[in-house]
Each structure stands twice: as C-alpha cells, then as structure tokens.
C-alpha cells in the first residue's frame, strides 16, 4: 500500500485554526448567552374561514390580570358553533372540548363548565348552538402569560377567543392535592414521579445496551458486506442468543412491573370516558326578534376599508340599536356605545346611527377600517373563498343584548380596485 504524505504550510494551518476558534466561540455564545422570549399570535396561521365560520367566542371576561402563584383566574363568556360552519370543507361539528390556550403548562384548569354543567372531557355539540362557559385556572409558574379560552372541535382543530396578558407574581405556593378513593391525599404535581423516573431509567439502560451491542462493530464494514450480498453472515449464533436474552429481560421487567403495581395499587379504577351534551341557549334567547340581512360587503384594499350594507327588521316589542360587529376575536363598536365598550374594541361608522322601532326596519351602512383585520388574516383576500362571517350585536332599550350571525350564512366580499 502506498502511503501519501499531506503537508500544510504554517499560514494555512493558522488560518484554519482561527476559523475553527471563531466557530467554537460562536457556538458557545449561542449556548450560553440569554435569549429573549419570542411571542406571536399562533392563531393567525389558521385560515380566515376557520376563525370566523367555525367557532366564535364573545363577551369573554377575565376576573383578574394579576395574581400570585397558586391563585385562580376565572374566564367566562359565550362560545358559539356557527350556523355558517363550512360543511363543504370540514366535517360537521359533533364533538368539542373546552380548554385554555397558554404558552406551556403555566396554568392548571380547576373547573370547566358549559351551560352550567361540569364538562371534564369532550362534549357533544351542534351547529348553530350557543353555550355559556366558565373556566377556572390556577397559576402554576411566575411570569407574564398570554391566555386565551379555546375550543377544540374534532376534525377542525382548536379555535381561540380573545386573549389577555396575565401576570403571575413570584409569591405564593402552587398546590394540586386530591383525595383518592382510599382516603389518601396526594399532590398531583409529584404523585408517581419517582415511578415514572425509574421506568424511564430502566428503558434507557436497556435501550442503550441494545444499541451499543449492535454498534460495537464498524458500520461501514457491515454496509459493505450487505452491498456485496453477504448480509446473512453478519448475524451469528451468539447474536441470536443475546437478542433472545434481551427479549426475555424486557418481558420479565414488564411482567414484574405489572405484578408489582397490582400488589401495591390494588384499589384502582380504569380511566373513565364521560360524554355529556350541554344544553345550548334557546335561539330566541340569543337572536331575539331581530332579522338582519346583508345586502353587500365591499372591501377597498387601497383605503383598507370594509363596507357592509345591511337591512335589519325588528319584529320585537322594544326598539333595538346596532351595538357592535365581531369577526373572529376582533370587535368593532358603534360610536353610540364606545364609552361602555371593551378597551380593545375598535371604532366603526354606522350610517344612520339610529334605533329601529318595534315592527320597523332600516337599512344601514357600516364602514370598518380593516387594517387590523388584514394584519390578523381575518379578511380572506388571498384565499379561494372570498367570504367573511361575523356576529352582529344589537341592544334594546332595557340593555338586553341580541346576537345574530352575518346573514346567518357567509357573505361574499366584492373587492374595489379603484
């Protein structure tokens, strides 16, 4: 075999060492230097029709925005499964799950109710139904966290409502204790943790031993043998015996663990499945005697305006007035109700801004500055379905609220290019 000598001049060697040193310093800096946390609205990655035509939260209220570790925050409001659910794109809604969307396990859900009913698991839902909801969450970790109520629908994913930044002070203690059927009180934060760690270590040891056993031989030599058709010669009789030994060890460990659990935890109950059907609000409680109809929706890209022309008929006994419009989790409020509106609500123009008398009807023009809708990806100008869905809120003389979907169906948007 002929040996080859490779020589490098001192300048090349020094240049290479300097580059390697800079690379090492850069990698070390990435690993050591503190990194500021990143934040974004992940729900904006969902298409507009998902966030406006499937599930919409409204009247969402947070009981507090500053708590200590171990203290609770209550979230209440309404969640509506829209009548305009896109059946041609998504499967009809049948199962849903009320949850909370947070950046990790920084809160713990203590209570979960829909229509006043305890709903610990998924529930049966129906299109066009409105459910009052309540979530009670307990602070686990200090920090400032952006929190949303969420509702997961089978086949459609999780949709979120209006969010709020909640500051958790680094004082107090988080406890999550429950009393078991045998009368023992345990902390769910640490209950069974030692057993979990033990099983992970056992699995890690067995897995590493199996991996090292096969990696003790050069991989390239084995690959060459396989490419030359000598793969059958790589597995020896000793390899087979050791493989059987590993299988026996795994079987003994698994069986022994099961037997140990049966002896030490004899009073156990299988995981339970509870499928409840919360009762939605009656339609007359939600929409009242107001019948709106969208005549047209126009979007002007240059002026960033969304203009709706709607006709509203009032068949009730009290005069009503258009209060606000909501697309997804973004609200636009009429000037007549601006003083009592949510601070995050944006202004809209209603012409004419007047009440509709009982038995009467009126035609309104609603103009919205749609820049925020575009930024939040709620106007589907670049999607295959150029349609928008939202909620219209009316208020009568007694302060009662009436809610109606935009046309009870999605309404096509006409674009103005001038």
C-alpha positions in Angstrom: 0.0 0.0 0.0 1.4 3.4 -1.0 1.4 6.0 1.8 0.7 9.6 1.0 2.1 12.5 3.0 -0.1 15.6 3.2 1.7 18.8 4.2 0.2 22.1 5.0 2.2 25.4 5.3 2.1 27.3 8.6 -0.1 30.1 7.2 -2.8 27.7 6.0 -2.7 25.9 9.4 -3.0 29.2 11.3 -5.9 30.3 9.1 -7.8 27.1 9.7 -7.2 27.2 13.4 -8.5 30.8 13.6 -11.7 29.8 11.7 -12.3 26.9 14.0 -11.8 29.1 17.0 -14.3 31.6 15.8 -16.8 28.8 15.1 -16.3 27.4 18.6 -16.8 30.9 20.2 -20.0 31.4 18.1 -21.5 28.1 19.1 -20.6 28.7 22.8 -22.2 32.1 22.6 -25.4 30.7 21.3 -25.5 28.1 24.1 -24.6 30.4 26.9 -26.0 33.9 26.2 -29.5 34.6 27.4 -32.2 34.6 24.7 -35.3 36.9 24.9 -38.6 35.0 24.7 -40.4 35.2 21.4 -44.2 35.8 21.2 -46.7 35.8 18.4 -50.4 35.1 17.7 -50.3 31.5 16.5 -54.0 31.5 15.7 -53.2 33.8 12.7 -51.7 30.8 10.9 -55.3 29.5 10.6 -57.3 30.4 7.5 -59.9 33.2 7.8 -62.8 30.9 7.3 -61.7 28.7 10.2 -61.6 31.5 12.6 -64.8 33.3 11.6 -67.1 30.5 10.3 -66.5 27.6 12.8 -66.4 28.6 16.5 -66.5 32.2 17.8 -66.1 33.3 21.4 -67.8 36.6 22.5 -68.4 38.5 25.7 -65.2 37.0 27.1 -64.3 38.3 30.6 -61.2 37.6 32.8 -61.7 38.0 36.6 -58.2 39.4 37.1 -55.0 40.2 35.2 -52.5 40.0 38.2 -52.4 37.0 40.6 -49.9 35.2 42.8 -48.7 31.7 42.2 -51.5 29.4 43.5 -54.3 31.9 43.0 -57.1 31.4 40.5 -58.4 33.4 37.5 -62.0 32.8 36.2 -62.8 33.2 32.5 -66.4 33.4 31.4 -68.3 34.2 28.2 -70.1 32.6 25.3 -68.9 30.2 22.7 -71.0 29.8 19.5 -70.7 27.0 17.0 -71.6 29.0 13.9 -74.5 28.2 11.6 -72.2 29.1 8.8 -70.0 26.1 9.5 -68.3 25.2 6.2 -69.7 21.7 5.7 -68.2 21.6 2.2 -64.7 21.9 3.7 -64.9 20.5 7.2 -66.8 17.6 8.7 -70.0 18.8 10.6 -69.2 19.6 14.2 -70.2 16.7 16.6 -67.5 16.6 19.4 -65.9 19.6 21.1 -63.6 20.3 24.0 -63.4 23.5 26.1 -59.9 24.3 27.0 -57.4 27.1 27.7 -54.6 28.1 25.4 -51.4 29.2 27.2 -47.6 29.1 26.4 -47.0 25.8 28.2 -48.3 24.4 31.5 -48.2 27.7 33.3 -51.8 27.4 34.5 -53.8 24.5 35.7 -57.5 24.0 34.8 -59.5 23.6 38.1 -63.1 23.9 36.7 -64.6 23.6 33.3 -68.3 24.2 32.7 -70.6 24.7 29.7 -74.2 25.8 30.2 -73.6 25.4 33.9 -72.7 21.7 33.5 -69.4 20.1 34.6 -67.6 19.1 31.4 -64.3 17.4 32.2 -63.9 15.8 28.8 -65.2 16.2 25.2 -68.9 17.1 24.8 -71.4 16.6 22.0 -72.1 19.9 20.2 -74.4 21.0 17.4 -74.2 23.6 14.6 -75.8 27.0 15.4 -75.7 26.4 19.2 -74.5 29.0 21.8 -73.1 27.8 25.1 -72.3 29.9 28.2 -68.9 28.7 29.5 -66.7 29.1 32.6 -63.1 28.2 33.1 -61.3 28.5 36.4 -57.5 28.3 36.1 -54.9 28.3 38.8 -51.5 29.9 38.3 -48.5 27.5 38.4 -45.5 29.4 37.2 -44.5 33.1 37.7 -44.3 35.4 34.6 -46.5 37.3 32.2 -48.5 34.9 30.1 -50.9 35.4 27.2 -54.0 33.4 27.9 -56.9 32.5 25.5 -60.1 30.4 26.1 -60.1 27.7 23.4 -62.5 25.2 21.9 -61.2 22.2 20.1 -63.5 20.6 17.5 -62.9 17.1 16.2 -61.7 17.4 12.6 -61.3 21.2 12.7 -58.7 21.9 15.4 -58.7 24.4 18.2 -60.2 27.9 17.8 -59.4 30.6 20.4 -61.2 33.6 21.8 -60.0 37.0 22.9 -56.8 36.7 24.9 -55.3 38.6 27.8 -51.9 39.0 29.4 -52.0 37.7 32.9 -49.1 38.5 35.3 -48.3 35.8 37.9 -46.2 37.2 40.7 -43.4 35.1 42.1 -45.1 34.8 45.5 -47.3 32.1 46.9 -47.2 28.3 46.6 -48.9 26.1 44.0 -50.6 23.0 45.3 -52.7 20.5 43.4 -53.8 18.0 46.1 -56.7 15.5 45.7 -58.1 12.8 48.0 -58.0 9.3 46.4 -60.7 6.7 46.9 -58.7 5.0 49.7 -58.7 8.3 51.7 -55.1 9.2 50.9 -54.3 12.8 50.0 -51.7 13.2 47.3 -50.1 16.1 45.4 -50.7 15.5 41.7 -47.5 17.6 40.9 -45.3 14.9 42.3 -47.6 11.8 42.7 -45.9 8.8 41.0 -43.0 10.9 39.8 -40.4 8.5 41.3 -42.0 5.6 39.5 -42.0 7.5 36.2 -38.3 8.3 36.5 -37.5 4.7 37.4 -39.2 3.3 34.4 -37.5 5.9 32.1 -34.1 4.9 33.5 -34.8 1.2 33.1 -35.9 1.8 29.5 -32.9 4.0 28.8 -30.4 1.4 30.2 -32.0 -1.5 28.2 -32.2 0.6 25.0 -28.6 1.9 25.3 -27.3 -1.7 25.9 -29.1 -2.9 22.8 -27.8 0.0 20.8 -24.2 -0.4 21.9 -24.3 -4.1 21.3 -25.0 -3.6 17.6 -22.9 -0.5 17.2 -19.7 -2.2 18.6 -19.0 -3.4 15.0 -17.9 -0.9 12.3 -21.0 0.4 10.4 -19.1 0.8 7.1 -17.9 -2.8 7.2 -21.4 -4.0 7.8 -22.8 -1.8 5.0 -20.1 -3.1 2.6 -21.0 -6.7 3.5 -24.7 -6.1 2.8 -23.9 -4.4 -0.5 -21.8 -7.5 -1.5 -24.7 -9.8 -0.7 -23.1 -11.2 2.5 -25.7 -9.8 4.9 -26.7 -13.2 6.2 -23.2 -13.7 7.5 -23.4 -10.7 9.8 -25.8 -12.3 12.3 -24.0 -15.0 14.3 -25.5 -17.7 16.6 -24.2 -15.7 19.5 -26.0 -12.6 18.3 -29.3 -14.5 18.2 -28.8 -15.8 21.7 -28.1 -12.3 23.0 -31.1 -11.0 21.1 -33.3 -13.6 22.8 -31.8 -12.7 26.1 -32.8 -9.0 25.6 -36.3 -10.1 24.8 -36.5 -12.2 27.9 -35.2 -9.3 30.0 -37.8 -6.9 28.6 -40.6 -9.4 29.1 -39.5 -10.1 32.7 -39.2 -6.4 33.5 -42.6 -5.6 32.0 -44.3 -8.5 33.7 -42.6 -7.8 37.0 -43.6 -4.2 36.9 -47.2 -5.1 36.2 -47.2 -7.6 39.1 -45.7 -5.0 41.4 -48.3 -2.4 40.5 -51.1 -4.8 41.1 -49.7 -5.7 44.6 -49.1 -2.1 45.7 -52.0 -0.4 44.0 -54.8 -2.9 44.3 -57.6 -0.3 44.6 -57.6 1.2 41.1 -60.3 2.4 38.7 -59.9 2.3 34.8 -59.8 5.6 33.1 -63.4 6.8 32.6 -65.0 8.3 29.4 -67.7 10.8 30.0 -69.6 12.2 27.0 -72.1 14.9 28.1 -74.4 17.0 26.0 -74.6 20.5 27.4 -77.9 22.3 26.7 -77.4 25.3 24.4 -79.2 28.6 24.9 -82.6 28.7 23.2 -82.3 30.6 19.8 -84.9 33.2 20.9 -82.7 34.0 23.9 -79.7 34.7 21.6 -81.1 36.3 18.4 -84.4 37.6 19.8 -86.7 39.2 17.3 -84.1 40.8 15.1 -83.7 39.6 11.5 -80.6 41.2 9.7 -79.8 40.6 6.1 -76.6 41.5 4.4 -77.1 43.2 1.0 -73.5 43.6 0.1 -69.9 43.6 1.6 -67.2 45.6 -0.2 -63.5 45.6 0.5 -61.3 48.5 -0.6 -57.7 47.4 -0.5 -56.3 50.9 -1.1 -58.3 52.6 1.7 -58.2 49.5 3.9 -62.0 49.7 4.5 -64.7 47.0 4.7 -68.1 48.4 4.0 -71.3 46.4 4.8 -74.8 47.3 3.7 -77.4 45.5 5.8 -81.1 45.6 6.2 -82.5 44.9 9.7 -86.1 44.1 10.6 -87.3 44.3 14.2 -90.3 42.2 15.0 -90.0 42.6 18.7 -91.7 44.8 21.3 -88.7 47.1 22.0 -86.5 49.3 19.9 -83.0 48.0 19.1 -79.8 49.6 18.0 -76.7 48.2 16.3 -74.1 47.9 19.0 -71.0 46.2 17.5 -69.7 43.8 14.9 -67.3 40.9 15.6 -65.1 39.0 13.1 -63.2 36.1 14.8 -62.0 37.7 18.1 -61.8 41.3 16.7 -64.6 43.7 17.7 -65.8 47.0 16.2 -68.1 49.1 18.2 -70.6 51.8 17.2 -69.8 55.4 18.4 -73.1 55.3 20.5 -71.7 52.5 22.6 -68.0 53.4 22.6 -67.9 54.6 26.2 -69.0 51.3 27.6 -67.1 49.1 25.1 -64.2 46.8 25.7 -60.9 48.8 25.6 -59.6 46.6 22.9 -62.6 47.2 20.6 -62.1 49.4 17.6 -64.4 52.0 16.2 -66.7 51.7 13.2 -69.1 54.1 11.5 -72.8 53.3 11.3 -75.0 55.4 8.9 -77.6 56.2 10.0 -76.8 55.6 13.7 -80.3 55.3 15.0 -82.7 52.8 16.7 -85.1 50.5 14.9 -88.5 50.8 16.3 -90.7 47.8 17.1 -92.2 46.4 13.9 -90.0 48.6 11.8 -87.0 48.0 9.6 -84.0 50.1 8.4 -81.0 49.9 6.1 -77.6 50.7 7.5 -74.1 51.2 6.0 -71.3 50.0 8.3 -67.8 51.1 7.5 -64.8 49.5 9.2 -61.1 50.3 9.0 -59.9 46.8 8.0 -56.2 47.2 8.5 -56.2 45.2 11.7 -58.4 42.5 10.0 -55.8 42.2 7.3 -52.9 42.1 9.8 -54.7 39.4 11.7 -55.5 37.5 8.5 -59.3 37.7 9.0 -60.2 39.0 5.6 -59.6 36.2 3.1 -58.5 38.4 0.2 -55.8 35.9 -0.9 -57.9 32.7 -0.3 -60.0 30.6 -2.6 -63.2 31.5 -0.6 -63.6 35.3 -0.7 -66.2 35.3 2.0 -66.5 36.6 5.5 -68.6 35.6 8.5 -69.2 37.5 11.7 -71.6 38.4 14.5 -73.9 41.4 14.8 -74.8 42.6 18.2 -77.9 44.7 18.9 -79.1 46.2 22.2 -82.6 47.1 23.1 -83.9 49.9 25.4 -83.6 47.7 28.5 -79.9 46.9 27.8 -80.6 43.3 26.7 -78.3 42.0 24.0 -79.3 40.3 20.8 -76.8 38.4 18.7 -77.1 37.4 15.1 -74.7 35.9 12.5 -73.9 37.9 9.4 -76.8 36.8 7.2 -76.8 33.6 9.2 -74.6 32.5 6.2 -71.3 33.6 4.9 -71.4 36.6 2.7 -69.3 37.2 -0.4 -66.9 40.1 -0.5 -66.8 42.3 -3.5 -63.4 44.0 -4.0 -63.0 47.6 -5.1 -59.8 48.0 -7.1 -60.1 51.8 -7.5 
